[in-house]
Amino acid sequence: MKPFDIREHIEFDGKGRAQCPSCLQDGKTGKNLSVMESGAYKCFRSCTPDQIREAIGVKRNTTLPPPSSPPAPPPKNVLINQEKVTAAMEKLLNSSTHALKWLNNRGITTEMIRHYQLGVARAKCGDSSKKVDFTWLPAIAIPIATKDKGFYFNKKRVRPWTPQKQQPDGYKAWSQYGIPARAYHTHKPVEATQTWLCEGEWDAIVLGWAVRNSEMKDYVQVSCFTCGAGNFSQECRRELAGEIITFYDRDEAGTKGA
């Protein structure tokens, strides 16, 4: 019998969050439900799995495989292969003036772009001012390796070189459909005894490159979470080595997340 996968019954956003169906029955409309890459899910208002399944009309079946069963792979339409990653990187380096300049201004050099395989892509952006309700915008793509060698999640920073007031209606800075809450590592030595945890990918890339080329390269891991400063789980935490030192922004979200 096919294992229960809550993602087949509830649509989650790019951060792995959705409205909890059990909470909705109580009139609570916030996105209290979180799902991990493994398919594990949790309601932050403490609704139990049985309550959630009852709310969507799927009762627990005792013949399901035990929790140790291997997790289902991500949907293939969410992933890109190595060939597409390489093509996007070459396009960034050879024909994307705005994206290349924006990255260079953040301290991300051509050598770093090649090492982290950054590229350019298109991102779908909601736009209620158009008849088709969306538009396509250029974006900088960050490939995030999966457990399947040669396949990547593709997180996109959408047209960051354009001022907010010039972005279309419905614009969101990040496009990350289907990317689970997980850690993204920019330097990960085997014998790491400490993790320097950044708030976002750009800081992690710059710091990871600096550590990689320093005397600390053999024992300091540099990472960030794909899901923002405060939206992570113990599963994300387990991907970090040793003592954790946070390098978060000193604003409200960064202080709370740290």
Disulfide bonds with the S-S distance in Angstrom:
none
